[in-house]
Amino acid sequence: MKNTISERVADFLQNFPPFNALEKSQLDALSQQVYIVYYEKGGLVFSEDEPPHDFFYIVHEGAVALRKTANNEIVDICDEGDVFGLRPLMAHENYKLEARAHEESILYGIPIAIFKPYAKENEEVGNFLIESFASNTRNPYSKVHRGKLYGNENAQSINPEVKLLDLQPVNYSKKLVSCTANTSMKQVAETMTKHRIGSILVIEDELPIGIITDKDLRNKIVTGLFPINTPASKIMSRPVITYPRKMTVTQAQMAMMKSNISHLVLTRDGTPHTKAVGILSKHDVMVSLGDNPAVLVKAIKRANKYKQIKPLRKSIQHLLQGYLDQNIPMGLTAKIISELNDTCIKQVIAISLKKMRKPPPAKFAWLSIGSQGRSEQLLHTDQDNALLFEDVAENQLPKVTNYFLTLAKHITHGLKIIGFDYCPAEMMASNPKWCLSQQEWKDKVSHWIINPGPDEVLMSSIFFDYNVSYGDKEIVNELSKHIFQCMEKYPIFFLHLASGALQNPSPTGFFRQFLVEQDGAHKDFFDLKRRALMPLIDAARVLILSHSVKAISNTWERYEKLAELEPKNKEFYLACSYATKALLKFRTKQGLLHHDSGRYIALEKLNKEEKIKLKRTFKTIKEVQELLSVRFKVSNLLG
């Protein structure tokens, strides 16, 4: 007789992480041991400092509030599908929070003794539990919780110094065409011709046992060595050489060289004992090499027209997708993609200079500002830039300014052609307000700092994130020196800058619900940039400037530097660094998935796991904003 209760439990659990990553047999076995409990509103699940239960919990119906009893502060509200009470599984200590039914609720208690082996065996399950546990700690990105499960010290990390080819994932054909060992070579040739492929897989009981390539047809059939009706088993190469599907370019090249073959069969676990998922040919490797950073840089530098760069930027996006699929560290990914984007900008400027009738009348520098200035622009977004040229005689200034404005219009037009849209707010060097001499820039920045109204603070904050994409760095360094000297004279500027950084709206409401846009074109969408990324970006800028550090513009590198400068806050700043990278990675994945900037998220299209990954960054956002408010006494300004 079927256990209908356990079946209903299994049907529920399979819809939520981490249970959706379990094998069906594991899920069925677990469901038969699940403890089902009902709580009225206000019912106590466990109290603070209570010894751990033998279960952790998932909410089936209703909601459970987690709170600190000292001040009755609600830390989290768990609703349908949320797991909580993981401390005995993860930390082997008493509960640090109280759990109480926020409304009438039904919970499933998951036996730790039964579940723990599954989590140890399944990396996806283990990582999810770590992330969920960290979400209910003070610091969700603490190094205590990163990459470890029950004392597991075997987490692998990628050395940033590894050659890029060692990281570059190779693309392979997923459309498998196969035959059996008894298929005649005439049928094999007809099938390969029909599908326009260079190889065919020979399978038996759904497993790969051999492979036939066009080279085999030429050398063994066309030459008359074997008759056309010879079965595939007589011609195929065997045993089939298999590898796991996640291969890098270097691994693929080495594998082909080692076995002197032109095709690799990729299976689920890398052995011939599981189903084939794809075939990798030398041609596939060469195509992947075309998306290699070093190859792309050479191709970009050879371009002599704007339109020749555009398809190369598409290759950069393919490279980005590959890095995300390979789970390459976000810091390294951003660095590579930003360098490639910067190479595109440099080449557009070089082409634009050739369009000018005369060489530049003065030294100049092209500044990428905003996300590209911070080396955080991974997707195709709009351009933000400025042009700075050295001081010239007053009577020459109009003529020189006109030259650089004309040049800037060529450049911004070229950037538009290759995929960088015009900035809607016209924060571009083609705008006279953003194409100035060194002294004009000094005067403008001084005005922003001395008269810090909302617009001035916004303009200055954008301008502090810049990168010299082209031109003379000395005149830029001179401007940076002036900026910091000016801020030292007017320290109240930091108060206004901190206040501006706190203007971004909260990502969630009181009951942990995402706060979405209330009107406009993106009504009911979650603004990932304004509500999550910008608070971290703005806070890093204020904090690093307060330490007079001017050489770092990247947000997570700013937090890492702050961790050095303020050892007592080291763990917190590193948490901010990790949260920033996590959010940028999430935005990038969403942008690539939906072919947009990834800024506005349709929450109904996110699964439970994706929402949890987002929410676990929000504690860090809240804490860094509280730090700004206290350190710079922002409440005094508001009062």
C-alpha positions, 0 to 999 in steps of 0.5 A: 500500500502506498504511503500517500502522506509521504508522496504528498510531502515529496511532491511539495519538497521537489518544488523547492531548493535544495530538495529539487536537487536530490535524486528521486530515490533520496527524496522518496526515502527522506519524505517517509521520515519527515516530521509534520507539525502544526502551529497556531499564530504565535506558537513557539517553534524554538527559542533563543539559546534552546538546544538544537532539535533533530530537525531543520524546518521548511515552511509548508503553509503560513509564515514563521518569524525569526527574531532576537528576543533582547529587542524583539527585532524581527530578523527574517520572515520565512514563508512557503518553501523557506528553510530555517533552523539550520544551526544544528546542521551547520554550527552544532550550537544552540539557536541564536534566534527565536522562531515563532509562527507569524501566522497559522502554519504547517511545517515539515521537520527534516531529520538531520541525521538522514539528510546530512549524507545527501548534503555531503554528497551533493555539492549543489545541496550543500552550497544552498544550505550554506547560503541559507544559513548565512542569510540568517547570520549577521554577516551573510558573506562571512568567510566562515560560510564561504565554500565550506560544508561541515569542515570540508576544506577541499573547495577549489579556487582558481588562481587569477594568474592562470593563463586565460586559455586555461579558463576559457570554456569551449563550445561543443555540439549538443545535437547528437546524431547516432547510429547502432553498431549494425548500421551499414556505412552506406546509411552512416554516410547518408545520415552524415550528409543529411545532417551536414556533420563530420562525425557520428556516434555509435551507441549501444543501450544508450551508451557511447561505444564508438565514433565514426568521422568523415576521415574514416569514410575517406580512408576506409570506404572511399579507398575501397578498403571496406565495402559500402555495406560494412557495419559501423562496428567494423569501421568505428574507433573504439573504445570511445574516448570520453571527457566531462562536458565542462572543458576548457580550450586548453584541456580540449587541445591537450586531450586531442593531442594526447590521443591524436584524435580530432573528436572528443565525446562528452558524457554526463560524468566524463566516462563511457558509462553515462549518456553522451551529451555532446561531441567536440571537434577540432573545429569547435576548439578553433571557434572557441579560440576565436572568442579567446581574449588574446585573439579578440584583442588582436582582432579589435586592434586590426579594425579600421572601421567602427562597424568592424568592431561591432561583431567583436563586441558580440564575441565578448558577450559570448566569452562572458556567457562562457565565463559565467557558465564555467563559474569563473570568479566574478572579479577575474571575469569583470577584469577581463571583460572590462579590459576588452571593452576598454580595448574597443573604446581605444580603437574607436578613438584611434579610428576617430582621430584619423577622421580629423583633418589635423592632429590634436592641438593639445594633450588630452585624455578620454575618461570612461566614467560610471560602470566602465570607469569602475570596471563593472560594465559587463553588459551592453549599456549606455556610455558615460564619458568625459574629455579633459585637455591641457590648458591652452592660451585663453585666445586659443581656448574656443578653437581648441574646445571646438576641435575636441568637441568634434572629435568627441562627437566622432567617438561617441558616434563610433561607440554607438555603432559598436553597441554603447547607447547614448547616455539619456542624460547626455553625460558624454564628452560630445556635450560641451559640459563634459568636454573641458580644459584642465582648469575648467574641470578644476573650477567645475569640480570645486563648485560641486564640492563647495556647493553640494546640492543634490545635483552637484553631489550626483555629478561629483559622485559619478565623476569620482569613478573614472578610468583613463581609457586613452590619452595623457594620464598626467593631466588626469593625475593633476585633476585628481590631486586638485579634487582631494585638496579641495575636499580636505578644505571642505570636509562637510562635502563628505557629509553631503556625499554620504547623504546622497549615498543614502537616497537609494530606496530599500530593497525590501519592505518590513515583511521581507517582500521585494519593493518593486516600482509602483509606476512607469514603464517598469511597474511591478519590476524590481530595480536591481541597480537602484535598490541593491547595487547602487547602495553598495557602490555609493557607500564604497565611494564615500568610504574610500574617498574619506581615506584619501585613496584615489587610485582605486575605482572598482567597488569590490577592490575599494571594499578590499582596500577598506578592509586593510585600512580598517582591520576592525571592520575587515570581515564586514568590508569583505562581506560588502565586496562579496555581496557586490560581486554576487549582485553584479553576477546576478544582474549579468546573468539576467541581462544575458538571459533576457537580452537587456541591461539586467537592471529590472527584474520580473520577480515572477520569473525567478525561482525560490533559489534565485530570490534567496540569493538576492535577499541574502545580500540585503543585510549587508546593504542595510548595515553599510548604510547604517555605517554611513549614517553613523560615521558621517552623522547624516541625521544631523544634516537631515535634521 
